Amino acid sequence: MTTYKELFGKYVQNVASDPTSTDAEGQIWYNSTSGTFKTALGSFGVWATGGNLNTARTDLAGSTAGTQTASLAFGGEVPPNTGATESYNGTSWTSSPNSLNTPRRALGGAGTQTAALAFGAFPTSTATELWNGTSWTSNPTGLNTARGILTGCGIQTAALAFGGLVNPPLSAATESWNGTSWTSVNSLNSARYGLGGFGTQTAALAFGGNDDPLSASTELWNGTSWTNNPTGLNTARSNLGGFGIQTAGVAFGGNLTPPTGLTNTELWNGTTWTNNPTGLGTGRRSTADSGSQTAGLTFGGNTGTANTAATEEWNYSVIVPVAGSWSSGGNLNTSRYQGAGCGTQTAGLMFGGAATGPGAATAATELYNGTSWTSSGNLGTARYDLSGSGTQTAGLAFSGGPPAVTGLTSSESFNGSSWTSTPSLNTGRKSGASSINGPQSATIFFAGATYAPTSFKNATESYNGTSWTTVNSMNTARANLAGAGLQTAALAFGGETGAPTYTNITESWNGTSWTTLPATMNTTRAILAGFGLQTAAIGAGGYTGTAKSAATELYNGTSWTNVGTMATARNGLSGAGLSSTGLVFGGFDSTAGTNATEEWTGTQLQIKTVTVS
């Protein structure tokens, strides 16, 4: 029998713990601790909740050559038909004041977020419009074959349109776009509408659709003609979505008969389709899409009973989200609590806090490299109960105390080694929260309190790198809450609304106003840590009113889930990073301030024990 060494030139490694590097994909090793052979499974994909569209709709189109963090949505049916245009920044959608010139649904789309193409519609249309990043311009000439429920791919200067419905005949028409006009080229082998497609003008893929009955057929375009692939989709369906290139893509959603939205997701390797183990979170049809096989985006559509604004982000890797776990990190040099932090798990920043007791503010600043903390330049103003945002080399510190009554208005910026005074807040307060992952020049600060007498605040201020501006207030005034996200897409959760009354309320910020979400934290608490993004945030630790907490919860854009417990229960701790790789540090444990650091891992290799069967 041929041995593993003869095939690959190496013995199977004997290790005490499983590897964590993506280099382990496809490898086999012996885990001496568990006494088993193991392997890292091949890549597969998962869907995660993204920010909702501002306008729920179906039969819309998107910038098919866009990315997961830079996409465009346009047109669709609300009802009525709309020309609404929205852009996605990886977290939230922003509505453009300029809509399509012709409101329409079941149209085709191509291009990028700043250079898109819209064409066709149902009932049949030839209309073609170009987007320049700001507004739409109607093209003098349109499609040669008027149709709707068609598919497109490519970029604004080199696109392809194929299939559709010519009310009533099905269409196999294919047209090529050169940036100015459409040219009819060789047709699909199978006339159909509601098909999926992706690729480029010279290398495209068409799949599924309705050809009376539903189709699983897959065809490849070589720039001249279409060729039938020997195998089709595993699930024949219509009105499905897709993104990728001709040799690597994803198909998802769609409908059977009756048209209830599907969650089914399939992977394309250039030859065959494979069912992905996990599907869409929201089953739907008639969506719009952008991205690649490794990082894509789908948005809008219809669930079978209602139009949806839901957005889902696709990630394909050997590393996938898991329940998560905490591990010990390097200790801070200065034990403290009620400080602030920002940055990432391997490049973290902590500043300020109370070092020995109430009123004993510290200016200490420390930098974390993924292993240990190093002391750096002190804050100009020693303070506790402050907030912050930014990165390790470009951080921002603001608010805090003392003084005990009003709270500070002062703000400081960090350049990686020293702090400099920056413009002050409009409202002095402490114990607020911020969009900690926002950059130094774009953050928001919200809530907080002043004392003697106690006054809880709902004020929100936005910083543009030059000055703080008062913007729309929160719905629930509170202090000692946690925050996550960005200046245009933040999340606020937990906190104290009275003395002593604690809350589990969650609010989201869309860049203009706050919305109270139906999702509430499972553990009501205050003085907790928060980190991550608006649709993927972590809340950890805190005080429940009766005890310090070690509980950790994950927000996925829809709901909070208990995902782990810290080794050290504490309140007044600080956090940094993302829901996949984060960090908490400092805080007040059973009797005093602590220097403990814990690292959060929310992703891992998919490892399987090798068995004989």
N, C-alpha and C positions, 0 to 999 in steps of 0.2 A: 504494500500500500504506500502511496506517495505521502510523505509527511509534510506538515506545515512548513518546516524549515526548508525542505527541498523545493517547495512551491514559491516561497517568499524570501528565502535566504536568512531568516531569523527564527530563533526559538520564541515560543510564546513567553511573554514577560510575566514574572512573578511579582506582584505588588501587594502592599498591605491595604491600599485604598484605591478606589477607582479614579482614573484620570479625569480632568475637567476641561482640557484643551480640545478644541474642535478637530485637532490633528488625530484624535482617537477614533473619528468616524470610520467604520468599516474594519477596525482592528479587533483582535481577540487577545485577552489577557487572563491570567489566573489571579483571583483575589484571595490571598492567603488567609485573610481575616474571616471571610464568609465560606471559604473552601469551595468556591465555584468558579467556573470559567464564565467570562462575560464579554460582551461586545457592545459598541456604540452603534445604535441603529442609524440607518440612512436618513437623510433629511425628509421632513414632511412639513406641512404648513399649518398655521393656526390663524384664526380670525380674532381680532380684538375690536372693541367698540371705539369709534372715533367721534368727533364732534358732529352734532346733527346739522343738516341743512336748515337754513332759515325758512325755506318754503318747501313743505312736504309735497311731493309730486311723483308722477309716474311717466313713463315714455319720454324721459329726458335724454339728453346727450352730454358727453363729456370730452375733455381734451385727452384722447386715447393715448397720445404720446407723452402725456404729463407724468408726474411722479406721485408717490404717496404723500409727499410733503408740499407739492405744488401742482394743484389740479384745478380745473374749471368745470362748472356745471351750468347748463343752459337749456332753456326751453322746457317742454313737458306739459302735462295736464294736471291742474290742481284739483277740480276744474275751476274756471274754464282753462283753455290753452293759455300758456304764459310764455313770455320771452325772458323771464327772470334769469339773471346771470350772477353766479356766486363763485368766489375763489377760496381755495383751501390752503392753509399754511402748515398743515401737519397736525393741527390741533382744533381749529375752528374755521367756520365758513364766514366770509364777509360778502354782503350783498353789494353789487355794483349799482350805481344810480342809472347806468345805461343798460337797457335790455336789448334783446334781438329786435330788429326792425319789424319782423313778422312773427308774432306770437304763434307757436306751433308745438305739436307733439309728434312722437314717433319719427323723429328726424335722425340723421346721421351726424357724427362728429369726428373730428381729427385734430391733430396739432397739440400745442402745449398751452400752459396757463397764460402766456403772454402773446401767443400767436396761434389762434385756433380757427377752425373751419366748421361751419354749420351748413347742412344741405338736406334737401328733401323734406317731407313731412307727410302725415296722413290727416285728412284726405290728401290725395296726391298733389305733390308740389315739385317744382324744379328749383325753387329759390335757394340761392347760395349766399352766405354772408361770411365776412372775414373779421376777426377780432384782433386788435392791436395791443391788447393789454388794458385798454381804457374803454373803447367803444366798438360797436359793430358797424360795418359798412356793407351795403348790399352790392353784390357783384353784378355787372351788366348782363352777364350770361349765366344760365343755370345748367342743371343736369339736362342731358339729352332725353332721358326717360323719366317723366314725372312719376314719383312713387314715394311711399312711406314704409315704415317698419323695416328699414334697410340697415345695413351695417357699413362702417367705414374704418379706416386705419391710415397711418402715415402722419405726415406733418403738413403745415399750412401751404407749403410750396410743392409738395409731392405726396398726394393722397390717393386713396383708392376707395370707391363706393361699389357695393355689390349686393345683389338680391333685393328683396322688397316686395311690396304689393302694389299692383297697378290698378286696383279697384275695378273689377274683381280679379283679373288674372294674376297668378304668381309670376314674379320676375326672376330671371337668371342674369339680367343685365349687369355688366361690369363696366365702370368708367374710371378713367385715369385723369387726375387733376395736376396741372403743371404750374399752378399759382395764379393762373389767369382764366383758364377755360377747361372744360371737361371733354374728353375724347372717349368714344365708345370703343371698347376692346373686346376680346373673346369672353363669352358668357360662362357662368357657372355650368357645370354638368347637370346640376339639379336645381330647378327653379324653386325658390322658397322665400319666406319672409320670417321675421322674428328670429333670425339666425345670429350666432355669435361670431366674432372675428377679431383678429389682431394681427400685428406685424407691420410691414412697410409697403410702400408702393410696388416694390419689386419682389417681395417675399412675404406673402400673406397666408393666413389660414382662415377657412370658413368652416363652421361646424354647427350641427343641430339646426333648429328652425322648424317651421311648419311647411311641409310640402304635400299635405293632405294624404296620409296622417302626419304625426310628428316624426321628425327625422333625427337620426344619430350620425348621419353622413358627415364625413370630414374631407375637405378638398384643400389642396396646396396650390398656390399661385407662384409662378416663377418669373413674373414680369411680362409674360406673353400669353400663357394659357393655364387653365385649371386642371389638376390631376386628382382623380379619386384615390383616397387612401384606402388600403385594404381593410382596415378596422376603423370603426367609428366610436362615438361616445359610448360609455357603458349604460347611460340613461338617455334615451331619446327624449328630447324636450324642445320647447319653443321659448322665445323671449328670455334667453339666458344671457349672462354676462361673460366677459373674458378679458384678459390682458396678457401681454408677453410678446415674444417673437416667434417666428415660424418653427423654431427648434426647441422652444422651452416656454410653455405657457400654462394658464389656469383657466378652466371653465367652471361656472358656478351658477346657482339659482335657476330661474326659469320656471316653467310650469308644464304640467301634464294636462289632462282634461278630466274634470273641470279645472280652471286655471288658478289653483291654490299655489302660492309661492313655495318653491323648493329650497332646501338648504344644501343639496348635493354639490360637492366640489370635486373636480377631477384635474389631475396633472397630466400635461402633455410633454413628451420627451423628444418630439420630432418624428416619432413613428407610431406610438400607441398612447392611449389614455389609461390612467390608473386612478382608482378611487382614493381620495385622501381620507384618512381616518376621521377627521373632524370637518364639519360643514359650517355654513354661515350661522351666525347667532340669530338672525332674523330671516326666515324663509321668504323669498320674494321673487318677483319677475319684473322685467322691463326697467332695469336699473341703468345707470351710467357708470363708467369705469375708467381707471387710469393705472399705469404702472407696469411692473415686470413680474416675472415668476417669483422673484425673491422678495419684492416689496410692492404691493399693490393696494388699490383703493376701490371700493364700490359704494354707491350712494343713491338714495331715493328708491323708487320702484313701488310696487303694489304687493301686499301680502296675500291677496286673494279676497280680503274683506275691506281693506283701506289703503290709501296711499301712505307712504312713510317718508320721514326725513332722516331715517337712520343711516349712518355712515359706518362702514367697517373697514379696518385696515388688515391687510394680509401680510404675514411674514413667514418665509420659508427657509428653514435652517435646521441643522442638527441640534442647535440650541433652541429649546422651546420653554414657554412659561410653565412653572410648576407652583405648588402650594407655597413654597418659599421657606427659608430657614435663616436663623441668626448664628453667627460665629463671633468669637472674641477678636477684637482688633487691638491695636496698640493704645496704651493709656495716655490720656492728656497729661501734660506737665503740671497744669494747674487744675485741681479739683474745683468744680463750680457748678452752678445751676442758674437757670433763667438767663442764659446767654443766647446767642444767635449763631447761625451757620449757613453755609451755602457751598456750592461746588459739586464735586462728584465723589464716588467711593474711593478713588485713587488720587484725587486732588481736592481734598476738602479744606474748608476754612472755618475756624471758630473764633469768635470775638466777644468780649464783654462777659457779663454775668455777675453773680454774687459769689464771692470766694469763700467767706467764712460764716456769714450770717446776714440777716436782714439789714439792708443799708450799706453793707460792705461791698460796694461796687468795685469791679476790676476792669482794667483796660487791656488785659492780656489778650494777645492774638496768637493763634497757633495754626500751622499748616500741616495737613496730613498727606502722606505719599502712598497710602495703601498699606503701610506697615507701622509707621511711627509718626508722632507729632513733633514738630520743631517750632520753638518760640520765634516770633517775628516782631515787627514794630508794633508798639502799643497804640490803641485808640487815643485820639486827642482828648476825648472826654470819657472817663471811666463811667460805666453804666450797666444796669441790669434791666430785665424786662424789655429788651430792645428787639428789633426785627432787622432782617437783612436779606440780600439777594445778590445774584451775580456768580462769579467764578473765583477760583483761588487767586488769580492774578488781576482780577478786576471786580472787586466786591463793593458792596454798599451797605453801610450801617446807619440806622435812623431810629428815632424815638427812644423811649426808655426812661429810667429813673436812676438816682433821684433827680429833681426834687420829688418828694412824696405826694404832693398835692396835684400838681398840674401835669407832670410828665414833661420830657424834653421835646423840643422841636428840631434840635440839631441833627445834621446828617453829615456823614463822612464817606469818602471813597478810598479804596485800597488799590494799590498798583502792584501788589505782589511782595512789597517790603515795607511800605509806610502808608499812613493815613493822611488825607487832606480834607479840610472842611469844605463842604458843598452847601448849596442853598438849603434853607430850613423848611420844614413842614409848615403848613398853615395852622394845624391844630396840635398842640402839645398833648401827648398821652403816652401811655405805656401798656404793655401786655396785649398788643395788637398782633397782626399776622400779615404775611406778604406773599407775593408770587415769587418764591425763592429761586425758581429756575429762570426767572427773567434776567436779561443782561443788566449790567450796571447802569446803562442809560435808558432802560425801559422796564419799569417795575410799578406795581401798585401796592399801597399799604392800606389796610382796612381794619376797622373795629378798634378795640382797646378801651382804656378807662382812665379817669382821673379819680382822685380820692379825697376824702375828708371835706364834704361828704362824697360818697361813692357815686360816680356817674358813668354808666356804661355807654359806649359810643358805637354808632353805626357808620361813622364818616369813612369815606374812601378818598384817597389821594393818588394821583398818577404822576410819575416822574419821567421826564423826557431827556435827562442828562443835563438840563439847564435849570429847571424849576419844577416845583410841585404844584399841581392843579387839583382843586377839589372837584370831584365828579360825583355821580349818583351814589347815594348811600345804600348800605346793606338793608335787608328787610328785618333782620334781627340784631339789635344792639347787643354786644357781648364783648368779653375780654378773655384772655388766656385760652384762645382758640388756636387752631393750626391752619396753615395755608399751603397751597401747592400751585404749580402751574406757571403761566406766563402773564404778561401785562394784558394781553387780549383774550386770555382763556385761563382764568384762575379758579380755584376751588377753596372754599372756606368750610371748616367742619369742627364740631365740638365747641367747647368753651363754657364760660360762666355768664349767665344772663341776670343773676341776682346774687345776693350775698346771704347764704351760699346756695345758689340754684344752678344746676349744670344742665347742659343741653347736648343732644345728639344731632341737631339740625345741620343739614348740608346746603350750601348755596353755591351756585356757579355764576361766573362773571364772563360776559361775552365781549368785553371791550367797551360796553356802553352802560349796561345795567346788570343788576343781580337778580337771579331767579332762585326761589326756594325749591329744592328738588324733593320728589317723593321719597327718595332714598335717605334713610337715617342710619347713623352708626349703630352697631349692635351693642356697644358699651358706651353709655353716657359718661362723659368725662371732660375735664379741662386740664390745662397746663400740659398738653401733650405735644409730641413732635409730628411734623408732617413733611413729606417730600414727594417728588414725582410731578406728573402732569395732570391736567384737568380730568382726563379720561383714564388715567392709570396712576392713582395716588396711594400712598401709604400713610396711615395714622398709627402711631405707636406710643405706648406708655401713657402717662397722665395720672390724674387723681379723680376717683369716682365720687368723692364726697365722704367716703368711709375708709378708703384704702388706696395706696399707690398701685398702679397697674403695670403689667408686663404685656398686656394684650396688643396684638398687631392686627390691623384690618386693611384689606385691599379694596379700593374703589375702582371698578372697571368701566365707568361711564354710565352705569345703570344701577348698580347696587353695591353694598358693602359686604365683604365676606371675611370671616375670621381666618387668618392664614398662618398664625404662628405665635409664639410667646418668647419675649426677650429673656435672657438669663437673669437680668437685674430689673426688678420692678422699680419704677421711679417716675417722678414728675419733674417738670422744669427742665427737660432734656431738649437738645437741639438735633436737627436732622439735615441731611443733604443727599443729593443723588436722585435716582429714578426708581421706579417700582421694580425694575429688573436687577439693579445693583445700587444699593443705598447704604446709608450710614447713620447711626445715632451716637451721641456723645454727651458726656456730662449729665447733669440732673441731680435731683435730691433723692437719695434712697431711704433707708430706714432711719438714719440719724443725722446725716450731713451731706454736703455736696460730694459728688463722686467724680472720678476721672475715667470711669469705664467707657470704653468704646465698643460698639457692636456693629458688625457688618451684615447687611441684608443681601441675600441672594434669592432672586425671584425667577431665575432661569437656570437650566442645567442641561447637560447632555442626556439624551434618551438612551439609557443603558438597559440591556436585557441580559438575563442569565441564560447561558447556553445549556440546553438540555438535550438528551438523546431520546428520540421517539421513533 
